[in-house]
Amino acid sequence: MDVNAAVAAAAAIAGLCTGVIAMLAFRWSERDLKRPTRTSLRPDSNAALPPGVDTVLSVLSSSAVVLDESDSVVKASSAAYALGLVRGGRLAVEPMLNMARDTRRDGEIRQVELDLPRRGTGRGDTLAVSARVAPLGSRLVLLLVEDLTEARRIEAVRRDFVANVSHELKTPTGALSLLSEAVMDASDDPEAVERFAGRMQIEATRLTNLVQELIDLSRVQNDDPLEDAEPVKVETLVAEAIDRCRQQAGSKQITMASAGAEGLTVWGNRGQLVGALGNLVENAVNYSPAHTRVGIAARRMGSPGGDLIEIAVTDQGIGISEKDRERVFERFYRVDPARSRATGGTGLGLAIVKHVAASHGGEVTVWSSEGQGSTFTLRLPESGAARERTTGGPLIVNGVNGVDDQDRSPFETDSYDPFPAPEALP
């Protein structure tokens, strides 16, 4: 064999090996393309999707998942991962997976509402979702999931509010109806008529107060108090709150005293602030026994977000139990319903205080001990600091009307010293 023949044979063998390797590489790449990869599961992948579908899914507010004939995830939005619908490239919710298989089999669109366990809370919370499955082309299935949790919560709050309002309105109106019948039946008894008429006045006053507080609550929830904000002297707020309750306090021989309000100013809606502080003082008087004291103390307190003004209203009343302290700011919640009926309470006063404080960038807290009394503390940004924030942009305090950029609440300070127990105040 000469040299040329040997070279030709070697070239032929080399070409054959190259062809075999190329064919194996092509087969291997085909198999890899058919296998789902981490890249194909990312929300920005549009592999195997019909033209334009990826663009449509990217603008939907619902969580979107596209499944192929083997139930593998072809496309999933970020929201689907956040809700825990997709894990490890598979649809993790069995009822939704069964719906997708049924739709792939018969082509029918299906929809169902489900309660799913919320991931990562450890409290047994559920996630309310609405799932809709529809065919997408000849072999794909599209799953759209809407989070209904917040909508259900709002609906439950609205339903409870309507039920509470209906109950509260029914009581005085029913009493007025019965009392009017009693007056008619006792028309020939002047003493009975006078007694029933007095009761009618009490119930009418209670009904008027309830309607007015409902109006006030609606107003503080819907209006922006900082649109008509102005510097308000704390001394003026305290004086008006005391004057508002002077008659009730005098009838029970309750002494009202104030201290520390001189020279302090807050920034906000004067009418709402007077109403909020007045509600606190009125509660202190109504729930205090005769011959006791109600104190209103104010002071300036430093905080990372700017100085705060604290106004504390302290009584020597019956106090609030620990289980009730967590709920006293809820609408219509009353610690002692029987006592509230006697004092004309509606259960809305503290809810109004809470909304006024929050809308002004502040907060209201309560300290109480049964048998020793209670201290309600209203914290509001001082006039200068609050005005600088509102003129420079949205008021950003403790997450109210904005997002707090601090790691801790501006009401938390290293030197914070709570107001003392009731007996230590004026």
Number of C-alpha atoms within 10 A of each C-alpha: 5 6 7 9 10 11 11 11 11 12 12 12 12 12 12 12 12 12 12 12 12 12 12 12 12 12 11 11 12 11 10 11 10 8 10 13 12 9 10 19 21 17 20 15 16 18 12 11 16 11 9 9 11 17 11 9 20 16 8 11 13 18 22 24 26 24 25 19 14 9 17 17 23 25 26 29 23 16 19 22 17 11 17 15 20 20 12 10 19 17 24 13 13 10 12 21 17 11 22 29 17 15 19 24 12 9 17 13 16 16 15 13 14 16 13 16 16 15 14 8 9 8 9 11 13 14 16 20 17 16 21 19 26 20 21 18 11 10 12 23 25 23 25 19 23 17 19 15 15 11 11 12 12 11 12 12 12 12 12 13 14 12 11 15 16 11 11 18 14 13 13 20 16 11 15 21 11 13 20 16 12 15 19 11 12 15 11 10 11 11 11 15 19 13 12 20 17 13 16 21 12 16 21 16 14 22 21 13 15 22 16 12 18 16 12 16 19 13 16 19 15 9 10 16 21 18 10 9 17 16 17 20 17 25 18 16 23 24 15 16 22 21 13 17 19 17 12 13 25 14 10 15 15 21 16 21 14 18 15 15 22 12 10 20 23 27 25 28 20 19 11 20 23 19 20 24 27 24 21 22 26 23 19 25 27 22 19 22 16 17 13 16 23 28 22 27 19 23 18 19 19 18 17 14 20 17 19 26 23 27 26 27 28 32 31 27 24 16 20 21 13 12 9 13 16 11 13 19 22 15 19 20 18 20 17 12 14 11 13 15 14 10 13 17 21 22 22 21 27 24 20 26 24 19 22 29 24 21 22 26 23 23 22 20 13 17 19 22 18 13 12 15 22 26 26 23 24 24 25 29 30 24 22 14 15 26 20 11 15 15 9 9 10 13 22 19 27 20 16 17 15 13 12 16 13 13 6 11 15 22 21 12 13 8 9 11 8 10 20 12 17 22 14 9 19 15
